[in-house]
Amino acid sequence: MLAVLRGVLQPMTMSRARGLLQERKASIYSKPPKNKIGPGQSFFIMSVFAVALLAPAGWILHHLPEYRQKSQPPPS
């Protein structure tokens, strides 16, 4: 049974792998970009990316004392 499954699955995976390789080759470009990005645009994009990553972490760290107070069980 295992040999039959191996024989059936192997041709599908090989053809799928070939198809993926052909798709990947089609998306690779060897030419320089048509529109160059300046240093100002690069700085702006990297700043937006950094803020998007660091803002949630900063929010959590800033409100950490509040979260600690809420997590304490009420005295009984």
C-alpha positions as CSV (number, residue, x, y, z in Angstrom):
1,M,0.0,0.0,0.0
2,L,2.8,2.4,0.9
3,A,4.6,1.7,-2.4
4,V,1.4,2.5,-4.3
5,L,1.0,5.8,-2.5
6,R,4.6,6.7,-3.1
7,G,4.3,6.0,-6.8
8,V,1.2,8.1,-7.0
9,L,2.5,11.1,-5.0
10,Q,6.0,11.3,-6.5
11,P,4.9,12.4,-10.0
12,M,2.6,15.0,-8.5
13,T,5.3,16.5,-6.3
14,M,7.9,16.5,-9.1
15,S,5.5,18.3,-11.5
16,R,4.5,20.7,-8.8
17,A,8.1,21.5,-8.0
18,R,8.9,22.1,-11.6
19,G,5.9,24.5,-11.8
20,L,7.1,26.4,-8.8
21,L,10.6,26.7,-10.1
22,Q,9.2,28.1,-13.4
23,E,7.0,30.6,-11.6
24,R,10.0,31.8,-9.4
25,K,12.2,32.2,-12.5
26,A,9.5,34.4,-14.0
27,S,9.5,36.8,-11.1
28,I,13.2,37.4,-11.0
29,Y,14.4,40.5,-12.8
30,S,18.0,41.2,-13.7
31,K,17.6,44.8,-14.9
32,P,18.1,47.9,-12.7
33,P,14.9,49.6,-11.4
34,K,13.0,52.0,-13.6
35,N,12.3,54.5,-10.9
36,K,15.0,55.2,-8.3
37,I,14.1,55.8,-4.7
38,G,15.8,58.8,-3.1
39,P,17.3,58.9,0.4
40,G,14.3,61.0,1.7
41,Q,11.8,58.4,0.6
42,S,13.9,55.6,2.0
43,F,14.2,57.4,5.4
44,F,10.4,58.0,5.4
45,I,9.5,54.4,4.6
46,M,12.0,53.0,7.2
47,S,10.6,55.5,9.8
48,V,7.0,54.4,9.2
49,F,8.1,50.7,9.4
50,A,10.0,51.3,12.7
51,V,7.0,53.1,14.2
52,A,4.6,50.4,13.1
53,L,6.8,47.8,14.8
54,L,7.7,49.7,18.0
55,A,4.5,51.6,18.8
56,P,2.6,48.5,20.1
57,A,5.5,47.5,22.2
58,G,5.9,51.0,23.6
59,W,2.1,51.1,24.4
60,I,2.3,47.9,26.3
61,L,5.4,48.9,28.2
62,H,3.9,52.3,29.1
63,H,0.7,50.7,30.4
64,L,2.5,47.8,32.2
65,P,1.8,49.1,35.7
66,E,-1.9,49.4,34.9
67,Y,-1.9,45.8,33.6
68,R,-0.2,44.6,36.8
69,Q,-2.8,46.2,39.0
70,K,-5.6,44.7,37.1
71,S,-4.2,41.2,37.3
72,Q,-4.0,41.1,41.1
73,P,-6.8,39.0,42.7
74,P,-9.2,41.0,44.9
75,P,-8.5,40.6,48.6
76,S,-11.1,38.4,50.4
